[in-house]
Amino acid sequence: MWYKRWWIVNAIWIILFISCTVFVMIRKVDGSGAVQMLQNRLLSLLVLGIFLVIVFICQLIIYMLLKHNNK
């Protein structure tokens, strides 16, 4: 049962990441009013990617703990 919930949570994370990536790439001006150049967009994607890696590591740890406890 936990396995299905874990995949649903991961699917939600993927959808959230994709929507944030699309938002970063199509916006012309950020929240501070600065015009978004390619370098700014790439930096924003780098920050988003680092966050994704942190979430991925946490999800992997949770998966291993749940798998270990289920045996």
N, CA, C, O and CB atoms as a CASP TS submission, in Angstrom:
PFRMAT TS
TARGET T0000
AUTHOR 0000-0000-0000
METHOD Language model
MODEL 1
PARENT N/A
ATOM      1  N   MET     1       0.822  -1.195   0.000  1.00  0.00           N
ATOM      2  CA  MET     1       0.000   0.000   0.000  1.00  0.00           C
ATOM      3  C   MET     1       0.867   1.261   0.000  1.00  0.00           C
ATOM      4  O   MET     1       0.570   2.229  -0.701  1.00  0.00           O
ATOM      5  CB  MET     1      -0.936  -0.003   1.208  1.00  0.00           C
ATOM      6  N   TRP     2       1.947   1.239   0.796  1.00  0.00           N
ATOM      7  CA  TRP     2       2.806   2.429   0.857  1.00  0.00           C
ATOM      8  C   TRP     2       3.480   2.686  -0.479  1.00  0.00           C
ATOM      9  O   TRP     2       3.806   3.825  -0.812  1.00  0.00           O
ATOM     10  CB  TRP     2       3.865   2.274   1.953  1.00  0.00           C
ATOM     11  N   TYR     3       3.689   1.613  -1.249  1.00  0.00           N
ATOM     12  CA  TYR     3       4.383   1.719  -2.525  1.00  0.00           C
ATOM     13  C   TYR     3       3.611   2.597  -3.508  1.00  0.00           C
ATOM     14  O   TYR     3       4.202   3.403  -4.227  1.00  0.00           O
ATOM     15  CB  TYR     3       4.602   0.333  -3.121  1.00  0.00           C
ATOM     16  N   LYS     4       2.287   2.436  -3.534  1.00  0.00           N
ATOM     17  CA  LYS     4       1.440   3.247  -4.406  1.00  0.00           C
ATOM     18  C   LYS     4       1.479   4.718  -4.002  1.00  0.00           C
ATOM     19  O   LYS     4       1.578   5.601  -4.855  1.00  0.00           O
ATOM     20  CB  LYS     4      -0.001   2.732  -4.376  1.00  0.00           C
ATOM     21  N   ARG     5       1.403   4.970  -2.719  1.00  0.00           N
ATOM     22  CA  ARG     5       1.445   6.350  -2.224  1.00  0.00           C
ATOM     23  C   ARG     5       2.782   6.998  -2.544  1.00  0.00           C
ATOM     24  O   ARG     5       2.842   8.176  -2.897  1.00  0.00           O
ATOM     25  CB  ARG     5       1.189   6.389  -0.710  1.00  0.00           C
ATOM     26  N   TRP     6       3.857   6.220  -2.419  1.00  0.00           N
ATOM     27  CA  TRP     6       5.180   6.752  -2.711  1.00  0.00           C
ATOM     28  C   TRP     6       5.294   7.162  -4.173  1.00  0.00           C
ATOM     29  O   TRP     6       5.870   8.208  -4.472  1.00  0.00           O
ATOM     30  CB  TRP     6       6.253   5.724  -2.368  1.00  0.00           C
ATOM     31  N   TRP     7       4.756   6.361  -5.090  1.00  0.00           N
ATOM     32  CA  TRP     7       4.778   6.692  -6.506  1.00  0.00           C
ATOM     33  C   TRP     7       3.895   7.893  -6.808  1.00  0.00           C
ATOM     34  O   TRP     7       4.241   8.707  -7.664  1.00  0.00           O
ATOM     35  CB  TRP     7       4.336   5.499  -7.335  1.00  0.00           C
ATOM     36  N   ILE     8       2.770   8.020  -6.129  1.00  0.00           N
ATOM     37  CA  ILE     8       1.894   9.175  -6.336  1.00  0.00           C
ATOM     38  C   ILE     8       2.600  10.458  -5.910  1.00  0.00           C
ATOM     39  O   ILE     8       2.541  11.469  -6.610  1.00  0.00           O
ATOM     40  CB  ILE     8       0.573   9.006  -5.554  1.00  0.00           C
ATOM     41  N   VAL     9       3.264  10.410  -4.766  1.00  0.00           N
ATOM     42  CA  VAL     9       4.016  11.582  -4.300  1.00  0.00           C
ATOM     43  C   VAL     9       5.117  11.925  -5.289  1.00  0.00           C
ATOM     44  O   VAL     9       5.333  13.104  -5.569  1.00  0.00           O
ATOM     45  CB  VAL     9       4.617  11.330  -2.899  1.00  0.00           C
ATOM     46  N   ASN    10       5.814  10.945  -5.823  1.00  0.00           N
ATOM     47  CA  ASN    10       6.862  11.197  -6.807  1.00  0.00           C
ATOM     48  C   ASN    10       6.292  11.781  -8.094  1.00  0.00           C
ATOM     49  O   ASN    10       6.912  12.652  -8.705  1.00  0.00           O
ATOM     50  CB  ASN    10       7.618   9.911  -7.112  1.00  0.00           C
ATOM     51  N   ALA    11       5.131  11.317  -8.505  1.00  0.00           N
ATOM     52  CA  ALA    11       4.493  11.875  -9.697  1.00  0.00           C
ATOM     53  C   ALA    11       4.134  13.344  -9.477  1.00  0.00           C
ATOM     54  O   ALA    11       4.275  14.165 -10.383  1.00  0.00           O
ATOM     55  CB  ALA    11       3.233  11.066 -10.063  1.00  0.00           C
ATOM     56  N   ILE    12       3.673  13.667  -8.282  1.00  0.00           N
ATOM     57  CA  ILE    12       3.356  15.061  -7.963  1.00  0.00           C
ATOM     58  C   ILE    12       4.618  15.910  -8.003  1.00  0.00           C
ATOM     59  O   ILE    12       4.588  17.029  -8.516  1.00  0.00           O
ATOM     60  CB  ILE    12       2.684  15.166  -6.578  1.00  0.00           C
ATOM     61  N   TRP    13       5.737  15.397  -7.468  1.00  0.00           N
ATOM     62  CA  TRP    13       7.008  16.125  -7.516  1.00  0.00           C
ATOM     63  C   TRP    13       7.451  16.357  -8.955  1.00  0.00           C
ATOM     64  O   TRP    13       7.934  17.442  -9.278  1.00  0.00           O
ATOM     65  CB  TRP    13       8.094  15.360  -6.749  1.00  0.00           C
ATOM     66  N   ILE    14       7.297  15.366  -9.822  1.00  0.00           N
ATOM     67  CA  ILE    14       7.695  15.509 -11.220  1.00  0.00           C
ATOM     68  C   ILE    14       6.850  16.560 -11.921  1.00  0.00           C
ATOM     69  O   ILE    14       7.377  17.391 -12.661  1.00  0.00           O
ATOM     70  CB  ILE    14       7.581  14.172 -11.950  1.00  0.00           C
ATOM     71  N   ILE    15       5.555  16.528 -11.694  1.00  0.00           N
ATOM     72  CA  ILE    15       4.666  17.528 -12.294  1.00  0.00           C
ATOM     73  C   ILE    15       5.016  18.924 -11.799  1.00  0.00           C
ATOM     74  O   ILE    15       5.036  19.875 -12.581  1.00  0.00           O
ATOM     75  CB  ILE    15       3.195  17.207 -11.976  1.00  0.00           C
ATOM     76  N   LEU    16       5.290  19.051 -10.516  1.00  0.00           N
ATOM     77  CA  LEU    16       5.674  20.338  -9.951  1.00  0.00           C
ATOM     78  C   LEU    16       6.988  20.837 -10.544  1.00  0.00           C
ATOM     79  O   LEU    16       7.108  22.018 -10.872  1.00  0.00           O
ATOM     80  CB  LEU    16       5.790  20.234  -8.436  1.00  0.00           C
ATOM     81  N   PHE    17       7.964  19.960 -10.684  1.00  0.00           N
ATOM     82  CA  PHE    17       9.250  20.343 -11.256  1.00  0.00           C
ATOM     83  C   PHE    17       9.096  20.780 -12.712  1.00  0.00           C
ATOM     84  O   PHE    17       9.664  21.795 -13.116  1.00  0.00           O
ATOM     85  CB  PHE    17      10.244  19.181 -11.157  1.00  0.00           C
ATOM     86  N   ILE    18       8.345  20.035 -13.488  1.00  0.00           N
ATOM     87  CA  ILE    18       8.144  20.385 -14.899  1.00  0.00           C
ATOM     88  C   ILE    18       7.416  21.720 -15.031  1.00  0.00           C
ATOM     89  O   ILE    18       7.789  22.544 -15.866  1.00  0.00           O
ATOM     90  CB  ILE    18       7.352  19.279 -15.621  1.00  0.00           C
ATOM     91  N   SER    19       6.393  21.943 -14.224  1.00  0.00           N
ATOM     92  CA  SER    19       5.666  23.207 -14.306  1.00  0.00           C
ATOM     93  C   SER    19       6.537  24.386 -13.878  1.00  0.00           C
ATOM     94  O   SER    19       6.435  25.466 -14.460  1.00  0.00           O
ATOM     95  CB  SER    19       4.410  23.147 -13.443  1.00  0.00           C
ATOM     96  N   CYS    20       7.387  24.201 -12.875  1.00  0.00           N
ATOM     97  CA  CYS    20       8.309  25.271 -12.466  1.00  0.00           C
ATOM     98  C   CYS    20       9.339  25.539 -13.554  1.00  0.00           C
ATOM     99  O   CYS    20       9.695  26.692 -13.797  1.00  0.00           O
ATOM    100  CB  CYS    20       9.018  24.903 -11.146  1.00  0.00           C
ATOM    101  N   THR    21       9.820  24.494 -14.208  1.00  0.00           N
ATOM    102  CA  THR    21      10.776  24.667 -15.295  1.00  0.00           C
ATOM    103  C   THR    21      10.160  25.440 -16.452  1.00  0.00           C
ATOM    104  O   THR    21      10.792  26.340 -17.006  1.00  0.00           O
ATOM    105  CB  THR    21      11.278  23.312 -15.780  1.00  0.00           C
ATOM    106  N   VAL    22       8.944  25.098 -16.815  1.00  0.00           N
ATOM    107  CA  VAL    22       8.256  25.817 -17.892  1.00  0.00           C
ATOM    108  C   VAL    22       8.038  27.271 -17.490  1.00  0.00           C
ATOM    109  O   VAL    22       8.229  28.172 -18.308  1.00  0.00           O
ATOM    110  CB  VAL    22       6.903  25.142 -18.228  1.00  0.00           C
ATOM    111  N   PHE    23       7.641  27.512 -16.246  1.00  0.00           N
ATOM    112  CA  PHE    23       7.426  28.869 -15.775  1.00  0.00           C
ATOM    113  C   PHE    23       8.706  29.694 -15.856  1.00  0.00           C
ATOM    114  O   PHE    23       8.677  30.841 -16.302  1.00  0.00           O
ATOM    115  CB  PHE    23       6.902  28.853 -14.347  1.00  0.00           C
ATOM    116  N   VAL    24       9.828  29.119 -15.430  1.00  0.00           N
ATOM    117  CA  VAL    24      11.107  29.837 -15.472  1.00  0.00           C
ATOM    118  C   VAL    24      11.491  30.158 -16.913  1.00  0.00           C
ATOM    119  O   VAL    24      12.016  31.238 -17.182  1.00  0.00           O
ATOM    120  CB  VAL    24      12.220  29.007 -14.795  1.00  0.00           C
ATOM    121  N   MET    25      11.239  29.248 -17.832  1.00  0.00           N
ATOM    122  CA  MET    25      11.662  29.454 -19.212  1.00  0.00           C
ATOM    123  C   MET    25      10.782  30.433 -19.981  1.00  0.00           C
ATOM    124  O   MET    25      11.265  31.063 -20.922  1.00  0.00           O
ATOM    125  CB  MET    25      11.684  28.145 -19.928  1.00  0.00           C
ATOM    126  N   ILE    26       9.501  30.585 -19.614  1.00  0.00           N
ATOM    127  CA  ILE    26       8.636  31.460 -20.403  1.00  0.00           C
ATOM    128  C   ILE    26       8.458  32.854 -19.807  1.00  0.00           C
ATOM    129  O   ILE    26       7.942  33.744 -20.482  1.00  0.00           O
ATOM    130  CB  ILE    26       7.296  30.822 -20.561  1.00  0.00           C
ATOM    131  N   ARG    27       8.867  33.060 -18.579  1.00  0.00           N
ATOM    132  CA  ARG    27       8.665  34.383 -17.996  1.00  0.00           C
ATOM    133  C   ARG    27       9.660  35.379 -18.578  1.00  0.00           C
ATOM    134  O   ARG    27      10.817  35.045 -18.833  1.00  0.00           O
ATOM    135  CB  ARG    27       8.799  34.325 -16.466  1.00  0.00           C
ATOM    136  N   LYS    28       9.195  36.599 -18.781  1.00  0.00           N
ATOM    137  CA  LYS    28      10.027  37.652 -19.354  1.00  0.00           C
ATOM    138  C   LYS    28      10.708  38.474 -18.265  1.00  0.00           C
ATOM    139  O   LYS    28      11.841  38.922 -18.436  1.00  0.00           O
ATOM    140  CB  LYS    28       9.190  38.561 -20.249  1.00  0.00           C
ATOM    141  N   VAL    29      10.009  38.673 -17.138  1.00  0.00           N
ATOM    142  CA  VAL    29      10.506  39.506 -16.044  1.00  0.00           C
ATOM    143  C   VAL    29      10.289  38.735 -14.750  1.00  0.00           C
ATOM    144  O   VAL    29       9.234  38.132 -14.557  1.00  0.00           O
ATOM    145  CB  VAL    29       9.787  40.910 -16.005  1.00  0.00           C
ATOM    146  N   ASP    30      11.288  38.751 -13.855  1.00  0.00           N
ATOM    147  CA  ASP    30      11.112  38.035 -12.592  1.00  0.00           C
ATOM    148  C   ASP    30      10.421  38.924 -11.567  1.00  0.00           C
ATOM    149  O   ASP    30      10.004  40.036 -11.888  1.00  0.00           O
ATOM    150  CB  ASP    30      12.467  37.552 -12.049  1.00  0.00           C
ATOM    151  N   GLY    31      10.300  38.445 -10.352  1.00  0.00           N
ATOM    152  CA  GLY    31       9.552  39.154  -9.311  1.00  0.00           C
ATOM    153  C   GLY    31      10.142  40.487  -8.920  1.00  0.00           C
ATOM    154  O   GLY    31       9.418  41.368  -8.455  1.00  0.00           O
ATOM    155  N   SER    32      11.444  40.657  -9.097  1.00  0.00           N
ATOM    156  CA  SER    32      12.085  41.926  -8.732  1.00  0.00           C
ATOM    157  C   SER    32      12.039  42.935  -9.862  1.00  0.00           C
ATOM    158  O   SER    32      12.448  44.081  -9.675  1.00  0.00           O
ATOM    159  CB  SER    32      13.525  41.690  -8.325  1.00  0.00           C
ATOM    160  N   GLY    33      11.560  42.548 -11.013  1.00  0.00           N
ATOM    161  CA  GLY    33      11.467  43.458 -12.144  1.00  0.00           C
ATOM    162  C   GLY    33      12.631  43.342 -13.108  1.00  0.00           C
ATOM    163  O   GLY    33      12.682  44.080 -14.092  1.00  0.00           O
ATOM    164  N   ALA    34      13.562  42.443 -12.857  1.00  0.00           N
ATOM    165  CA  ALA    34      14.712  42.264 -13.744  1.00  0.00           C
ATOM    166  C   ALA    34      14.302  41.462 -14.977  1.00  0.00           C
ATOM    167  O   ALA    34      13.594  40.459 -14.883  1.00  0.00           O
ATOM    168  CB  ALA    34      15.874  41.557 -13.000  1.00  0.00           C
ATOM    169  N   VAL    35      14.762  41.928 -16.121  1.00  0.00           N
ATOM    170  CA  VAL    35      14.486  41.212 -17.364  1.00  0.00           C
ATOM    171  C   VAL    35      15.283  39.911 -17.354  1.00  0.00           C
ATOM    172  O   VAL    35      16.464  39.897 -17.007  1.00  0.00           O
ATOM    173  CB  VAL    35      14.845  42.085 -18.618  1.00  0.00           C
ATOM    174  N   GLN    36      14.633  38.832 -17.734  1.00  0.00           N
ATOM    175  CA  GLN    36      15.268  37.515 -17.695  1.00  0.00           C
ATOM    176  C   GLN    36      16.082  37.273 -18.962  1.00  0.00           C
ATOM    177  O   GLN    36      15.535  37.141 -20.057  1.00  0.00           O
ATOM    178  CB  GLN    36      14.212  36.410 -17.524  1.00  0.00           C
ATOM    179  N   MET    37      17.392  37.219 -18.788  1.00  0.00           N
ATOM    180  CA  MET    37      18.309  36.856 -19.865  1.00  0.00           C
ATOM    181  C   MET    37      18.575  35.349 -19.753  1.00  0.00           C
ATOM    182  O   MET    37      18.153  34.708 -18.790  1.00  0.00           O
ATOM    183  CB  MET    37      19.656  37.691 -19.788  1.00  0.00           C
ATOM    184  N   LEU    38      19.266  34.801 -20.730  1.00  0.00           N
ATOM    185  CA  LEU    38      19.539  33.367 -20.739  1.00  0.00           C
ATOM    186  C   LEU    38      20.337  32.950 -19.498  1.00  0.00           C
ATOM    187  O   LEU    38      20.068  31.902 -18.912  1.00  0.00           O
ATOM    188  CB  LEU    38      20.302  32.979 -22.016  1.00  0.00           C
ATOM    189  N   GLN    39      21.309  33.763 -19.100  1.00  0.00           N
ATOM    190  CA  GLN    39      22.123  33.430 -17.934  1.00  0.00           C
ATOM    191  C   GLN    39      21.277  33.373 -16.669  1.00  0.00           C
ATOM    192  O   GLN    39      21.470  32.489 -15.834  1.00  0.00           O
ATOM    193  CB  GLN    39      23.249  34.445 -17.766  1.00  0.00           C
ATOM    194  N   ASN    40      20.347  34.304 -16.521  1.00  0.00           N
ATOM    195  CA  ASN    40      19.465  34.311 -15.348  1.00  0.00           C
ATOM    196  C   ASN    40      18.563  33.077 -15.330  1.00  0.00           C
ATOM    197  O   ASN    40      18.318  32.484 -14.280  1.00  0.00           O
ATOM    198  CB  ASN    40      18.608  35.591 -15.330  1.00  0.00           C
ATOM    199  N   ARG    41      18.082  32.711 -16.498  1.00  0.00           N
ATOM    200  CA  ARG    41      17.219  31.529 -16.579  1.00  0.00           C
ATOM    201  C   ARG    41      17.996  30.261 -16.237  1.00  0.00           C
ATOM    202  O   ARG    41      17.501  29.392 -15.519  1.00  0.00           O
ATOM    203  CB  ARG    41      16.604  31.408 -17.982  1.00  0.00           C
ATOM    204  N   LEU    42      19.219  30.167 -16.760  1.00  0.00           N
ATOM    205  CA  LEU    42      20.030  28.987 -16.463  1.00  0.00           C
ATOM    206  C   LEU    42      20.373  28.906 -14.986  1.00  0.00           C
ATOM    207  O   LEU    42      20.391  27.818 -14.411  1.00  0.00           O
ATOM    208  CB  LEU    42      21.308  29.000 -17.292  1.00  0.00           C
ATOM    209  N   LEU    43      20.644  30.043 -14.368  1.00  0.00           N
ATOM    210  CA  LEU    43      20.914  30.060 -12.932  1.00  0.00           C
ATOM    211  C   LEU    43      19.676  29.635 -12.141  1.00  0.00           C
ATOM    212  O   LEU    43      19.784  28.895 -11.163  1.00  0.00           O
ATOM    213  CB  LEU    43      21.373  31.458 -12.490  1.00  0.00           C
ATOM    214  N   SER    44      18.516  30.100 -12.562  1.00  0.00           N
ATOM    215  CA  SER    44      17.275  29.684 -11.901  1.00  0.00           C
ATOM    216  C   SER    44      17.046  28.189 -12.051  1.00  0.00           C
ATOM    217  O   SER    44      16.616  27.522 -11.110  1.00  0.00           O
ATOM    218  CB  SER    44      16.081  30.454 -12.470  1.00  0.00           C
ATOM    219  N   LEU    45      17.335  27.666 -13.235  1.00  0.00           N
ATOM    220  CA  LEU    45      17.193  26.222 -13.451  1.00  0.00           C
ATOM    221  C   LEU    45      18.212  25.434 -12.629  1.00  0.00           C
ATOM    222  O   LEU    45      17.914  24.329 -12.174  1.00  0.00           O
ATOM    223  CB  LEU    45      17.353  25.887 -14.941  1.00  0.00           C
ATOM    224  N   LEU    46      19.404  25.987 -12.434  1.00  0.00           N
ATOM    225  CA  LEU    46      20.406  25.333 -11.593  1.00  0.00           C
ATOM    226  C   LEU    46      19.918  25.231 -10.149  1.00  0.00           C
ATOM    227  O   LEU    46      20.043  24.182  -9.515  1.00  0.00           O
ATOM    228  CB  LEU    46      21.740  26.100 -11.651  1.00  0.00           C
ATOM    229  N   VAL    47      19.365  26.319  -9.640  1.00  0.00           N
ATOM    230  CA  VAL    47      18.826  26.305  -8.276  1.00  0.00           C
ATOM    231  C   VAL    47      17.681  25.298  -8.174  1.00  0.00           C
ATOM    232  O   VAL    47      17.595  24.547  -7.202  1.00  0.00           O
ATOM    233  CB  VAL    47      18.340  27.721  -7.863  1.00  0.00           C
ATOM    234  N   LEU    48      16.812  25.284  -9.166  1.00  0.00           N
ATOM    235  CA  LEU    48      15.705  24.323  -9.179  1.00  0.00           C
ATOM    236  C   LEU    48      16.230  22.892  -9.267  1.00  0.00           C
ATOM    237  O   LEU    48      15.679  21.992  -8.633  1.00  0.00           O
ATOM    238  CB  LEU    48      14.755  24.612 -10.356  1.00  0.00           C
ATOM    239  N   GLY    49      17.280  22.675 -10.039  1.00  0.00           N
ATOM    240  CA  GLY    49      17.875  21.346 -10.159  1.00  0.00           C
ATOM    241  C   GLY    49      18.513  20.877  -8.852  1.00  0.00           C
ATOM    242  O   GLY    49      18.402  19.705  -8.492  1.00  0.00           O
ATOM    243  N   ILE    50      19.181  21.792  -8.142  1.00  0.00           N
ATOM    244  CA  ILE    50      19.763  21.440  -6.844  1.00  0.00           C
ATOM    245  C   ILE    50      18.654  21.049  -5.872  1.00  0.00           C
ATOM    246  O   ILE    50      18.795  20.082  -5.122  1.00  0.00           O
ATOM    247  CB  ILE    50      20.596  22.621  -6.273  1.00  0.00           C
ATOM    248  N   PHE    51      17.560  21.795  -5.884  1.00  0.00           N
ATOM    249  CA  PHE    51      16.420  21.445  -5.041  1.00  0.00           C
ATOM    250  C   PHE    51      15.869  20.074  -5.422  1.00  0.00           C
ATOM    251  O   PHE    51      15.500  19.290  -4.548  1.00  0.00           O
ATOM    252  CB  PHE    51      15.319  22.512  -5.155  1.00  0.00           C
ATOM    253  N   LEU    52      15.811  19.780  -6.716  1.00  0.00           N
ATOM    254  CA  LEU    52      15.326  18.481  -7.174  1.00  0.00           C
ATOM    255  C   LEU    52      16.228  17.350  -6.679  1.00  0.00           C
ATOM    256  O   LEU    52      15.734  16.296  -6.276  1.00  0.00           O
ATOM    257  CB  LEU    52      15.240  18.455  -8.704  1.00  0.00           C
ATOM    258  N   VAL    53      17.528  17.558  -6.705  1.00  0.00           N
ATOM    259  CA  VAL    53      18.462  16.530  -6.233  1.00  0.00           C
ATOM    260  C   VAL    53      18.258  16.279  -4.740  1.00  0.00           C
ATOM    261  O   VAL    53      18.271  15.131  -4.298  1.00  0.00           O
ATOM    262  CB  VAL    53      19.930  16.951  -6.513  1.00  0.00           C
ATOM    263  N   ILE    54      18.069  17.341  -3.965  1.00  0.00           N
ATOM    264  CA  ILE    54      17.823  17.181  -2.526  1.00  0.00           C
ATOM    265  C   ILE    54      16.545  16.395  -2.281  1.00  0.00           C
ATOM    266  O   ILE    54      16.515  15.495  -1.441  1.00  0.00           O
ATOM    267  CB  ILE    54      17.738  18.553  -1.834  1.00  0.00           C
ATOM    268  N   VAL    55      15.484  16.736  -3.018  1.00  0.00           N
ATOM    269  CA  VAL    55      14.216  16.011  -2.879  1.00  0.00           C
ATOM    270  C   VAL    55      14.394  14.558  -3.304  1.00  0.00           C
ATOM    271  O   VAL    55      13.853  13.658  -2.662  1.00  0.00           O
ATOM    272  CB  VAL    55      13.101  16.686  -3.718  1.00  0.00           C
ATOM    273  N   PHE    56      15.145  14.314  -4.377  1.00  0.00           N
ATOM    274  CA  PHE    56      15.374  12.954  -4.847  1.00  0.00           C
ATOM    275  C   PHE    56      16.110  12.123  -3.798  1.00  0.00           C
ATOM    276  O   PHE    56      15.757  10.968  -3.560  1.00  0.00           O
ATOM    277  CB  PHE    56      16.166  12.973  -6.152  1.00  0.00           C
ATOM    278  N   ILE    57      17.118  12.701  -3.180  1.00  0.00           N
ATOM    279  CA  ILE    57      17.863  11.977  -2.139  1.00  0.00           C
ATOM    280  C   ILE    57      16.949  11.652  -0.959  1.00  0.00           C
ATOM    281  O   ILE    57      16.991  10.542  -0.428  1.00  0.00           O
ATOM    282  CB  ILE    57      19.082  12.807  -1.660  1.00  0.00           C
ATOM    283  N   CYS    58      16.127  12.614  -0.548  1.00  0.00           N
ATOM    284  CA  CYS    58      15.185  12.363   0.555  1.00  0.00           C
ATOM    285  C   CYS    58      14.187  11.272   0.191  1.00  0.00           C
ATOM    286  O   CYS    58      13.888  10.407   1.015  1.00  0.00           O
ATOM    287  CB  CYS    58      14.435  13.651   0.925  1.00  0.00           C
ATOM    288  N   GLN    59      13.670  11.303  -1.031  1.00  0.00           N
ATOM    289  CA  GLN    59      12.731  10.280  -1.471  1.00  0.00           C
ATOM    290  C   GLN    59      13.396   8.903  -1.517  1.00  0.00           C
ATOM    291  O   GLN    59      12.775   7.897  -1.174  1.00  0.00           O
ATOM    292  CB  GLN    59      12.165  10.640  -2.847  1.00  0.00           C
ATOM    293  N   LEU    60      14.643   8.862  -1.936  1.00  0.00           N
ATOM    294  CA  LEU    60      15.362   7.592  -1.979  1.00  0.00           C
ATOM    295  C   LEU    60      15.568   7.032  -0.572  1.00  0.00           C
ATOM    296  O   LEU    60      15.419   5.829  -0.357  1.00  0.00           O
ATOM    297  CB  LEU    60      16.714   7.768  -2.681  1.00  0.00           C
ATOM    298  N   ILE    61      15.905   7.884   0.376  1.00  0.00           N
ATOM    299  CA  ILE    61      16.065   7.449   1.766  1.00  0.00           C
ATOM    300  C   ILE    61      14.737   6.941   2.316  1.00  0.00           C
ATOM    301  O   ILE    61      14.692   5.900   2.972  1.00  0.00           O
ATOM    302  CB  ILE    61      16.602   8.603   2.642  1.00  0.00           C
ATOM    303  N   ILE    62      13.666   7.665   2.054  1.00  0.00           N
ATOM    304  CA  ILE    62      12.343   7.239   2.525  1.00  0.00           C
ATOM    305  C   ILE    62      11.971   5.893   1.907  1.00  0.00           C
ATOM    306  O   ILE    62      11.445   5.015   2.592  1.00  0.00           O
ATOM    307  CB  ILE    62      11.269   8.304   2.179  1.00  0.00           C
ATOM    308  N   TYR    63      12.246   5.732   0.611  1.00  0.00           N
ATOM    309  CA  TYR    63      11.943   4.467  -0.061  1.00  0.00           C
ATOM    310  C   TYR    63      12.696   3.305   0.576  1.00  0.00           C
ATOM    311  O   TYR    63      12.128   2.243   0.828  1.00  0.00           O
ATOM    312  CB  TYR    63      12.288   4.560  -1.547  1.00  0.00           C
ATOM    313  N   MET    64      13.975   3.523   0.831  1.00  0.00           N
ATOM    314  CA  MET    64      14.780   2.452   1.439  1.00  0.00           C
ATOM    315  C   MET    64      14.293   2.116   2.844  1.00  0.00           C
ATOM    316  O   MET    64      14.250   0.945   3.221  1.00  0.00           O
ATOM    317  CB  MET    64      16.257   2.857   1.485  1.00  0.00           C
ATOM    318  N   LEU    65      13.928   3.128   3.616  1.00  0.00           N
ATOM    319  CA  LEU    65      13.414   2.877   4.966  1.00  0.00           C
ATOM    320  C   LEU    65      12.088   2.118   4.924  1.00  0.00           C
ATOM    321  O   LEU    65      11.881   1.180   5.694  1.00  0.00           O
ATOM    322  CB  LEU    65      13.235   4.199   5.722  1.00  0.00           C
ATOM    323  N   LEU    66      11.200   2.520   4.031  1.00  0.00           N
ATOM    324  CA  LEU    66       9.916   1.838   3.927  1.00  0.00           C
ATOM    325  C   LEU    66      10.090   0.410   3.419  1.00  0.00           C
ATOM    326  O   LEU    66       9.413  -0.505   3.888  1.00  0.00           O
ATOM    327  CB  LEU    66       8.978   2.614   3.004  1.00  0.00           C
ATOM    328  N   LYS    67      10.984   0.221   2.474  1.00  0.00           N
ATOM    329  CA  LYS    67      11.225  -1.117   1.951  1.00  0.00           C
ATOM    330  C   LYS    67      11.833  -2.019   3.027  1.00  0.00           C
ATOM    331  O   LYS    67      11.480  -3.193   3.136  1.00  0.00           O
ATOM    332  CB  LYS    67      12.147  -1.053   0.723  1.00  0.00           C
ATOM    333  N   HIS    68      12.745  -1.463   3.813  1.00  0.00           N
ATOM    334  CA  HIS    68      13.378  -2.227   4.880  1.00  0.00           C
ATOM    335  C   HIS    68      12.382  -2.594   5.997  1.00  0.00           C
ATOM    336  O   HIS    68      12.426  -3.703   6.530  1.00  0.00           O
ATOM    337  CB  HIS    68      14.546  -1.432   5.460  1.00  0.00           C
ATOM    338  N   ASN    69      11.504  -1.673   6.339  1.00  0.00           N
ATOM    339  CA  ASN    69      10.511  -1.918   7.389  1.00  0.00           C
ATOM    340  C   ASN    69       9.404  -2.851   6.943  1.00  0.00           C
ATOM    341  O   ASN    69       8.753  -3.472   7.783  1.00  0.00           O
ATOM    342  CB  ASN    69       9.910  -0.615   7.845  1.00  0.00           C
ATOM    343  N   ASN    70       9.175  -2.967   5.664  1.00  0.00           N
ATOM    344  CA  ASN    70       8.099  -3.797   5.146  1.00  0.00           C
ATOM    345  C   ASN    70       8.463  -5.276   5.156  1.00  0.00           C
ATOM    346  O   ASN    70       7.569  -6.121   5.116  1.00  0.00           O
ATOM    347  CB  ASN    70       7.742  -3.366   3.745  1.00  0.00           C
ATOM    348  N   LYS    71       9.736  -5.609   5.206  1.00  0.00           N
ATOM    349  CA  LYS    71      10.148  -7.021   5.171  1.00  0.00           C
ATOM    350  C   LYS    71       9.823  -7.772   6.407  1.00  0.00           C
ATOM    351  O   LYS    71      10.117  -8.963   6.502  1.00  0.00           O
ATOM    352  CB  LYS    71      11.591  -7.127   4.930  1.00  0.00           C
TER
END
